[in-house]
Amino acid sequence: MVRQRSTESGERLDGSLHPVKACVDPELLEILRFYELRKVVDAVLNEEQ
C-alpha cells in the first residue's frame, strides 16, 4: 500500500519507509521480541519485520 501511494504521489519510496526498530518504543520492542519473535532485538532483521 505504501509503495502504491508513493508511486501515485511521486514521493520517493525510501523517504516513506522506516525500519520498525526506529519507529517502535524500545520497551514495546523488547516485549514484542520476547513474546512474538523469541529473539534478541539486535538479531531481528528488517526483512523479518
PDB file of N, CA, C and O in Angstrom, chain B, residues numbered from 101:
ATOM      1  N   MET B 101       0.819  -1.187   0.000  1.00  0.00           N
ATOM      2  CA  MET B 101       0.000   0.000   0.000  1.00  0.00           C
ATOM      3  C   MET B 101       0.873   1.265   0.000  1.00  0.00           C
ATOM      4  O   MET B 101       0.577   2.225  -0.712  1.00  0.00           O
ATOM      5  N   VAL B 102       1.933   1.261   0.790  1.00  0.00           N
ATOM      6  CA  VAL B 102       2.831   2.414   0.827  1.00  0.00           C
ATOM      7  C   VAL B 102       3.503   2.602  -0.522  1.00  0.00           C
ATOM      8  O   VAL B 102       3.652   3.729  -0.994  1.00  0.00           O
ATOM      9  N   ARG B 103       3.911   1.500  -1.144  1.00  0.00           N
ATOM     10  CA  ARG B 103       4.549   1.592  -2.461  1.00  0.00           C
ATOM     11  C   ARG B 103       3.589   2.195  -3.486  1.00  0.00           C
ATOM     12  O   ARG B 103       3.987   3.037  -4.291  1.00  0.00           O
ATOM     13  N   GLN B 104       2.344   1.772  -3.458  1.00  0.00           N
ATOM     14  CA  GLN B 104       1.354   2.271  -4.411  1.00  0.00           C
ATOM     15  C   GLN B 104       1.119   3.765  -4.202  1.00  0.00           C
ATOM     16  O   GLN B 104       1.108   4.533  -5.164  1.00  0.00           O
ATOM     17  N   ARG B 105       0.931   4.179  -2.954  1.00  0.00           N
ATOM     18  CA  ARG B 105       0.705   5.603  -2.683  1.00  0.00           C
ATOM     19  C   ARG B 105       1.916   6.427  -3.077  1.00  0.00           C
ATOM     20  O   ARG B 105       1.775   7.532  -3.602  1.00  0.00           O
ATOM     21  N   SER B 106       3.105   5.896  -2.825  1.00  0.00           N
ATOM     22  CA  SER B 106       4.331   6.599  -3.179  1.00  0.00           C
ATOM     23  C   SER B 106       4.432   6.773  -4.692  1.00  0.00           C
ATOM     24  O   SER B 106       4.812   7.839  -5.176  1.00  0.00           O
ATOM     25  N   THR B 107       4.093   5.725  -5.431  1.00  0.00           N
ATOM     26  CA  THR B 107       4.127   5.779  -6.891  1.00  0.00           C
ATOM     27  C   THR B 107       3.109   6.782  -7.417  1.00  0.00           C
ATOM     28  O   THR B 107       3.412   7.568  -8.314  1.00  0.00           O
ATOM     29  N   GLU B 108       1.905   6.756  -6.862  1.00  0.00           N
ATOM     30  CA  GLU B 108       0.845   7.655  -7.326  1.00  0.00           C
ATOM     31  C   GLU B 108       1.148   9.115  -7.015  1.00  0.00           C
ATOM     32  O   GLU B 108       0.840   9.997  -7.816  1.00  0.00           O
ATOM     33  N   SER B 109       1.751   9.377  -5.852  1.00  0.00           N
ATOM     34  CA  SER B 109       2.009  10.758  -5.456  1.00  0.00           C
ATOM     35  C   SER B 109       3.337  11.293  -5.987  1.00  0.00           C
ATOM     36  O   SER B 109       3.576  12.500  -5.972  1.00  0.00           O
ATOM     37  N   GLY B 110       4.204  10.381  -6.459  1.00  0.00           N
ATOM     38  CA  GLY B 110       5.510  10.796  -6.949  1.00  0.00           C
ATOM     39  C   GLY B 110       6.538  10.958  -5.840  1.00  0.00           C
ATOM     40  O   GLY B 110       7.663  11.389  -6.091  1.00  0.00           O
ATOM     41  N   GLU B 111       6.153  10.613  -4.612  1.00  0.00           N
ATOM     42  CA  GLU B 111       7.068  10.701  -3.480  1.00  0.00           C
ATOM     43  C   GLU B 111       8.091   9.571  -3.549  1.00  0.00           C
ATOM     44  O   GLU B 111       7.778   8.472  -4.006  1.00  0.00           O
ATOM     45  N   ARG B 112       9.305   9.840  -3.097  1.00  0.00           N
ATOM     46  CA  ARG B 112      10.340   8.805  -3.080  1.00  0.00           C
ATOM     47  C   ARG B 112       9.999   7.753  -2.035  1.00  0.00           C
ATOM     48  O   ARG B 112       9.637   8.085  -0.906  1.00  0.00           O
ATOM     49  N   LEU B 113      10.115   6.494  -2.410  1.00  0.00           N
ATOM     50  CA  LEU B 113       9.770   5.392  -1.520  1.00  0.00           C
ATOM     51  C   LEU B 113      10.691   5.332  -0.307  1.00  0.00           C
ATOM     52  O   LEU B 113      10.226   5.070   0.802  1.00  0.00           O
ATOM     53  N   ASP B 114      11.982   5.568  -0.494  1.00  0.00           N
ATOM     54  CA  ASP B 114      12.908   5.470   0.640  1.00  0.00           C
ATOM     55  C   ASP B 114      12.632   6.521   1.710  1.00  0.00           C
ATOM     56  O   ASP B 114      13.040   6.348   2.858  1.00  0.00           O
ATOM     57  N   GLY B 115      11.959   7.588   1.362  1.00  0.00           N
ATOM     58  CA  GLY B 115      11.569   8.597   2.343  1.00  0.00           C
ATOM     59  C   GLY B 115      10.307   8.229   3.092  1.00  0.00           C
ATOM     60  O   GLY B 115       9.987   8.838   4.112  1.00  0.00           O
ATOM     61  N   SER B 116       9.590   7.241   2.598  1.00  0.00           N
ATOM     62  CA  SER B 116       8.330   6.823   3.205  1.00  0.00           C
ATOM     63  C   SER B 116       8.479   5.631   4.136  1.00  0.00           C
ATOM     64  O   SER B 116       7.653   5.427   5.027  1.00  0.00           O
ATOM     65  N   LEU B 117       9.518   4.851   3.936  1.00  0.00           N
ATOM     66  CA  LEU B 117       9.699   3.635   4.720  1.00  0.00           C
ATOM     67  C   LEU B 117      10.727   3.848   5.823  1.00  0.00           C
ATOM     68  O   LEU B 117      11.773   4.461   5.607  1.00  0.00           O
ATOM     69  N   HIS B 118      10.415   3.337   6.997  1.00  0.00           N
ATOM     70  CA  HIS B 118      11.322   3.421   8.135  1.00  0.00           C
ATOM     71  C   HIS B 118      11.400   2.050   8.793  1.00  0.00           C
ATOM     72  O   HIS B 118      10.388   1.353   8.871  1.00  0.00           O
ATOM     73  N   PRO B 119      12.565   1.651   9.264  1.00  0.00           N
ATOM     74  CA  PRO B 119      12.673   0.361   9.941  1.00  0.00           C
ATOM     75  C   PRO B 119      11.816   0.335  11.204  1.00  0.00           C
ATOM     76  O   PRO B 119      11.671   1.350  11.886  1.00  0.00           O
ATOM     77  N   VAL B 120      11.260  -0.807  11.503  1.00  0.00           N
ATOM     78  CA  VAL B 120      10.422  -0.951  12.690  1.00  0.00           C
ATOM     79  C   VAL B 120      11.213  -0.612  13.946  1.00  0.00           C
ATOM     80  O   VAL B 120      10.679  -0.004  14.873  1.00  0.00           O
ATOM     81  N   LYS B 121      12.482  -1.003  13.978  1.00  0.00           N
ATOM     82  CA  LYS B 121      13.306  -0.724  15.152  1.00  0.00           C
ATOM     83  C   LYS B 121      13.364   0.772  15.460  1.00  0.00           C
ATOM     84  O   LYS B 121      13.474   1.157  16.624  1.00  0.00           O
ATOM     85  N   ALA B 122      13.293   1.610  14.442  1.00  0.00           N
ATOM     86  CA  ALA B 122      13.376   3.049  14.634  1.00  0.00           C
ATOM     87  C   ALA B 122      12.021   3.676  14.934  1.00  0.00           C
ATOM     88  O   ALA B 122      11.963   4.820  15.386  1.00  0.00           O
ATOM     89  N   CYS B 123      10.934   2.953  14.694  1.00  0.00           N
ATOM     90  CA  CYS B 123       9.591   3.506  14.832  1.00  0.00           C
ATOM     91  C   CYS B 123       8.857   3.057  16.089  1.00  0.00           C
ATOM     92  O   CYS B 123       7.869   3.678  16.482  1.00  0.00           O
ATOM     93  N   VAL B 124       9.324   1.995  16.721  1.00  0.00           N
ATOM     94  CA  VAL B 124       8.625   1.424  17.868  1.00  0.00           C
ATOM     95  C   VAL B 124       9.384   1.760  19.144  1.00  0.00           C
ATOM     96  O   VAL B 124      10.614   1.727  19.176  1.00  0.00           O
ATOM     97  N   ASP B 125       8.637   2.084  20.192  1.00  0.00           N
ATOM     98  CA  ASP B 125       9.212   2.346  21.502  1.00  0.00           C
ATOM     99  C   ASP B 125      10.105   1.168  21.912  1.00  0.00           C
ATOM    100  O   ASP B 125       9.676   0.019  21.808  1.00  0.00           O
ATOM    101  N   PRO B 126      11.325   1.422  22.370  1.00  0.00           N
ATOM    102  CA  PRO B 126      12.243   0.331  22.706  1.00  0.00           C
ATOM    103  C   PRO B 126      11.681  -0.673  23.715  1.00  0.00           C
ATOM    104  O   PRO B 126      11.931  -1.872  23.596  1.00  0.00           O
ATOM    105  N   GLU B 127      10.927  -0.197  24.704  1.00  0.00           N
ATOM    106  CA  GLU B 127      10.345  -1.121  25.688  1.00  0.00           C
ATOM    107  C   GLU B 127       9.309  -2.030  25.034  1.00  0.00           C
ATOM    108  O   GLU B 127       9.256  -3.225  25.325  1.00  0.00           O
ATOM    109  N   LEU B 128       8.496  -1.471  24.161  1.00  0.00           N
ATOM    110  CA  LEU B 128       7.500  -2.268  23.446  1.00  0.00           C
ATOM    111  C   LEU B 128       8.192  -3.265  22.517  1.00  0.00           C
ATOM    112  O   LEU B 128       7.743  -4.403  22.378  1.00  0.00           O
ATOM    113  N   LEU B 129       9.269  -2.843  21.890  1.00  0.00           N
ATOM    114  CA  LEU B 129      10.021  -3.733  21.011  1.00  0.00           C
ATOM    115  C   LEU B 129      10.582  -4.927  21.788  1.00  0.00           C
ATOM    116  O   LEU B 129      10.597  -6.048  21.280  1.00  0.00           O
ATOM    117  N   GLU B 130      11.042  -4.686  23.013  1.00  0.00           N
ATOM    118  CA  GLU B 130      11.532  -5.782  23.854  1.00  0.00           C
ATOM    119  C   GLU B 130      10.421  -6.789  24.139  1.00  0.00           C
ATOM    120  O   GLU B 130      10.654  -7.996  24.094  1.00  0.00           O
ATOM    121  N   ILE B 131       9.220  -6.304  24.430  1.00  0.00           N
ATOM    122  CA  ILE B 131       8.082  -7.187  24.706  1.00  0.00           C
ATOM    123  C   ILE B 131       7.714  -7.979  23.459  1.00  0.00           C
ATOM    124  O   ILE B 131       7.502  -9.189  23.532  1.00  0.00           O
ATOM    125  N   LEU B 132       7.637  -7.308  22.319  1.00  0.00           N
ATOM    126  CA  LEU B 132       7.326  -7.993  21.064  1.00  0.00           C
ATOM    127  C   LEU B 132       8.387  -9.037  20.740  1.00  0.00           C
ATOM    128  O   LEU B 132       8.075 -10.153  20.323  1.00  0.00           O
ATOM    129  N   ARG B 133       9.623  -8.662  20.937  1.00  0.00           N
ATOM    130  CA  ARG B 133      10.713  -9.580  20.666  1.00  0.00           C
ATOM    131  C   ARG B 133      10.590 -10.833  21.517  1.00  0.00           C
ATOM    132  O   ARG B 133      10.757 -11.945  21.016  1.00  0.00           O
ATOM    133  N   PHE B 134      10.302 -10.662  22.788  1.00  0.00           N
ATOM    134  CA  PHE B 134      10.250 -11.797  23.699  1.00  0.00           C
ATOM    135  C   PHE B 134       9.059 -12.711  23.416  1.00  0.00           C
ATOM    136  O   PHE B 134       9.215 -13.929  23.339  1.00  0.00           O
ATOM    137  N   TYR B 135       7.872 -12.126  23.261  1.00  0.00           N
ATOM    138  CA  TYR B 135       6.667 -12.943  23.140  1.00  0.00           C
ATOM    139  C   TYR B 135       6.357 -13.401  21.718  1.00  0.00           C
ATOM    140  O   TYR B 135       5.800 -14.482  21.526  1.00  0.00           O
ATOM    141  N   GLU B 136       6.706 -12.606  20.736  1.00  0.00           N
ATOM    142  CA  GLU B 136       6.353 -12.940  19.356  1.00  0.00           C
ATOM    143  C   GLU B 136       7.509 -13.559  18.575  1.00  0.00           C
ATOM    144  O   GLU B 136       7.337 -14.588  17.922  1.00  0.00           O
ATOM    145  N   LEU B 137       8.661 -12.948  18.639  1.00  0.00           N
ATOM    146  CA  LEU B 137       9.787 -13.372  17.812  1.00  0.00           C
ATOM    147  C   LEU B 137      10.714 -14.349  18.524  1.00  0.00           C
ATOM    148  O   LEU B 137      11.400 -15.144  17.881  1.00  0.00           O
ATOM    149  N   ARG B 138      10.734 -14.289  19.849  1.00  0.00           N
ATOM    150  CA  ARG B 138      11.626 -15.132  20.660  1.00  0.00           C
ATOM    151  C   ARG B 138      13.083 -14.978  20.212  1.00  0.00           C
ATOM    152  O   ARG B 138      13.828 -15.951  20.098  1.00  0.00           O
ATOM    153  N   LYS B 139      13.460 -13.720  19.965  1.00  0.00           N
ATOM    154  CA  LYS B 139      14.825 -13.410  19.535  1.00  0.00           C
ATOM    155  C   LYS B 139      15.328 -12.180  20.272  1.00  0.00           C
ATOM    156  O   LYS B 139      14.547 -11.408  20.828  1.00  0.00           O
ATOM    157  N   VAL B 140      16.638 -12.011  20.267  1.00  0.00           N
ATOM    158  CA  VAL B 140      17.253 -10.794  20.774  1.00  0.00           C
ATOM    159  C   VAL B 140      16.975  -9.695  19.753  1.00  0.00           C
ATOM    160  O   VAL B 140      17.052  -9.938  18.549  1.00  0.00           O
ATOM    161  N   VAL B 141      16.655  -8.498  20.219  1.00  0.00           N
ATOM    162  CA  VAL B 141      16.286  -7.397  19.323  1.00  0.00           C
ATOM    163  C   VAL B 141      17.345  -7.160  18.255  1.00  0.00           C
ATOM    164  O   VAL B 141      17.003  -6.952  17.091  1.00  0.00           O
ATOM    165  N   ASP B 142      18.614  -7.185  18.622  1.00  0.00           N
ATOM    166  CA  ASP B 142      19.685  -6.936  17.652  1.00  0.00           C
ATOM    167  C   ASP B 142      19.761  -8.009  16.575  1.00  0.00           C
ATOM    168  O   ASP B 142      20.340  -7.776  15.514  1.00  0.00           O
ATOM    169  N   ALA B 143      19.183  -9.183  16.832  1.00  0.00           N
ATOM    170  CA  ALA B 143      19.223 -10.280  15.863  1.00  0.00           C
ATOM    171  C   ALA B 143      18.078 -10.214  14.854  1.00  0.00           C
ATOM    172  O   ALA B 143      18.067 -10.967  13.880  1.00  0.00           O
ATOM    173  N   VAL B 144      17.114  -9.317  15.081  1.00  0.00           N
ATOM    174  CA  VAL B 144      15.965  -9.198  14.186  1.00  0.00           C
ATOM    175  C   VAL B 144      16.346  -8.329  12.998  1.00  0.00           C
ATOM    176  O   VAL B 144      16.794  -7.195  13.171  1.00  0.00           O
ATOM    177  N   LEU B 145      16.169  -8.852  11.804  1.00  0.00           N
ATOM    178  CA  LEU B 145      16.479  -8.117  10.582  1.00  0.00           C
ATOM    179  C   LEU B 145      15.240  -7.390  10.093  1.00  0.00           C
ATOM    180  O   LEU B 145      14.123  -7.809  10.395  1.00  0.00           O
ATOM    181  N   ASN B 146      15.412  -6.308   9.345  1.00  0.00           N
ATOM    182  CA  ASN B 146      14.276  -5.564   8.805  1.00  0.00           C
ATOM    183  C   ASN B 146      13.401  -6.436   7.917  1.00  0.00           C
ATOM    184  O   ASN B 146      12.191  -6.216   7.848  1.00  0.00           O
ATOM    185  N   GLU B 147      13.978  -7.415   7.240  1.00  0.00           N
ATOM    186  CA  GLU B 147      13.210  -8.286   6.353  1.00  0.00           C
ATOM    187  C   GLU B 147      12.217  -9.141   7.134  1.00  0.00           C
ATOM    188  O   GLU B 147      11.207  -9.573   6.580  1.00  0.00           O
ATOM    189  N   GLU B 148      12.490  -9.388   8.407  1.00  0.00           N
ATOM    190  CA  GLU B 148      11.623 -10.223   9.228  1.00  0.00           C
ATOM    191  C   GLU B 148      10.458  -9.437   9.810  1.00  0.00           C
ATOM    192  O   GLU B 148       9.503 -10.037  10.305  1.00  0.00           O
ATOM    193  N   GLN B 149      10.512  -8.122   9.763  1.00  0.00           N
ATOM    194  CA  GLN B 149       9.521  -7.314  10.446  1.00  0.00           C
ATOM    195  C   GLN B 149       8.327  -7.095   9.618  1.00  0.00           C
ATOM    196  O   GLN B 149       7.389  -6.428  10.052  1.00  0.00           O
TER     197      GLN B 149
END
